[in-house]
Amino acid sequence: KIIVYSVPKQKAIAFISGTTVFTDIDDSLSIDQKKQKFHIRPHWWKNGIARELPVTYKQVALGKIILFEGKTVLLIDTVPKYHSWQMGKKLKADLVIISNNPKLYISDLQKLCDFTEIVFDSSNKRKRLEYWIQDCQKLNIKHWDVSAQGAYAVDIAK
């Protein structure tokens, strides 16, 4: 399962495999047990999570590449370094997650990466989200706004 939790103004992403969860969570949230108990941990308890590990990734100019159970996730949580991206072959991702309000244009991202869906997490600012969502609609890109629609969850085993 891939889950992008709805935690106001924070990044909280989990990749669940069996009883292990691999996480990419804002530092301030990782030490805030009260917020975790409200927003995240009940889901983990329900899924029988016994072990928590940080997610492993490969840093590329566009963001972090996470390979998880046969799926490729591109996590963009800083401004992409377009100028250092080697244009030879487009990156392919099953899912793009945008976090921490990076300045980017969806149309530019689409030129560099083939993807089928974008998830905007709760750490992004509303004004920028409005632009991104408008671009997704114009470009006919499937998207999910965690702040407005709630947590994003997909069971990739199905």
C-alpha positions in Angstrom: 0.0 0.0 0.0 1.0 3.6 -0.6 -0.5 6.2 1.6 -0.2 9.9 1.7 -1.7 10.9 5.0 -3.7 14.1 5.6 -1.7 15.9 8.3 -2.2 19.7 8.0 0.8 21.5 6.6 3.1 18.4 6.9 4.5 15.6 4.7 3.5 12.1 5.9 4.0 9.4 3.3 4.0 5.6 4.0 4.7 2.5 2.0 3.3 -0.6 3.7 4.5 -4.1 3.0 3.2 -6.8 5.3 3.8 -5.6 8.9 6.6 -3.1 7.9 6.1 0.5 7.1 8.6 2.6 5.2 8.1 6.3 5.8 9.0 9.7 4.6 7.7 12.1 7.3 8.6 15.7 8.1 11.1 15.8 11.0 8.8 17.9 13.2 6.0 15.3 12.8 8.4 12.4 13.5 8.9 13.7 17.0 5.3 14.8 17.6 3.8 11.7 19.1 0.4 13.4 19.7 -0.1 14.3 16.1 1.1 10.8 15.0 -1.4 9.2 17.3 -4.2 11.2 15.8 -3.4 11.2 12.1 -1.2 8.2 11.4 -0.8 5.5 14.0 -4.4 4.3 14.1 -4.0 3.3 10.5 -0.8 1.5 11.3 -2.4 -0.3 14.3 -5.3 -1.4 12.1 -2.8 -2.8 9.6 -0.7 -4.6 12.2 2.4 -2.6 11.6 5.2 -4.0 13.8 8.3 -2.2 12.3 8.9 1.3 11.0 11.9 2.1 8.7 12.8 5.2 6.7 12.1 4.8 3.0 15.1 4.3 0.8 15.3 6.4 -2.4 17.6 7.5 -5.2 18.1 11.3 -5.5 17.8 12.6 -9.0 17.6 16.1 -10.4 13.8 16.0 -10.4 13.4 14.6 -6.9 13.5 11.2 -5.1 12.9 8.0 -6.9 11.3 5.4 -4.7 11.0 1.8 -6.0 8.3 -0.1 -4.1 6.8 -3.4 -4.9 7.2 -3.0 -8.6 6.1 0.6 -8.7 8.1 3.7 -9.3 7.2 6.8 -7.3 8.7 10.2 -7.9 8.6 12.3 -4.8 9.3 16.0 -5.5 9.8 17.9 -2.2 12.3 20.5 -3.3 12.6 22.6 -6.4 13.6 20.3 -9.3 17.0 21.1 -10.8 15.8 21.1 -14.4 19.1 22.5 -15.7 21.0 19.4 -14.5 18.5 16.8 -15.8 20.1 14.9 -18.6 17.6 14.8 -21.4 18.1 11.5 -23.1 15.2 9.5 -22.0 12.1 10.6 -20.1 11.8 9.3 -16.6 8.9 7.0 -16.1 6.9 7.0 -12.8 3.7 5.3 -11.8 2.9 8.0 -9.3 4.3 11.5 -8.6 3.9 13.0 -5.1 4.5 16.7 -4.7 5.3 17.9 -1.2 6.7 20.9 0.6 5.4 23.4 -1.9 8.2 23.4 -4.5 8.1 25.9 -7.3 7.4 23.9 -10.5 5.1 23.8 -13.4 3.2 20.6 -14.2 3.7 21.2 -18.0 7.5 21.3 -17.4 7.3 18.1 -15.3 5.3 16.4 -18.1 8.1 17.1 -20.6 10.7 15.3 -18.4 8.6 12.5 -16.9 5.9 10.1 -18.1 3.4 9.5 -15.3 -0.2 8.6 -14.8 -1.2 10.3 -11.6 -0.1 13.2 -9.2 -0.8 13.4 -5.5 -0.5 16.8 -3.8 0.1 16.3 -0.1 -1.0 18.5 2.8 2.2 20.5 3.1 1.6 22.4 -0.1 0.1 25.9 0.0 -3.4 26.5 -1.3 -2.5 29.2 -3.8 0.1 26.9 -5.5 -2.3 23.9 -5.3 -4.9 25.9 -7.2 -2.5 26.5 -10.1 -1.3 22.9 -10.2 -4.9 21.6 -10.1 -5.9 23.9 -12.9 -2.9 22.7 -15.0 -3.8 19.1 -14.3 -7.3 19.7 -15.5 -6.1 21.4 -18.7 -3.6 18.6 -19.3 -6.1 15.9 -18.4 -3.9 14.5 -15.7 -5.4 12.4 -12.9 -4.7 14.1 -9.6 -5.5 13.9 -5.9 -5.4 16.9 -3.4 -4.9 15.4 0.1 -5.9 18.7 1.8 -9.3 18.8 0.1 -10.0 15.1 -0.6 -8.4 13.4 2.4 -5.7 10.8 2.6 -4.6 9.1 -0.6 -4.3 5.4 -0.4 -3.7 2.8 -3.1 -3.3 -1.0 -2.6 -0.8 -1.8 -5.3 -1.1 -5.6 -4.6 -4.5 -5.5 -6.4 
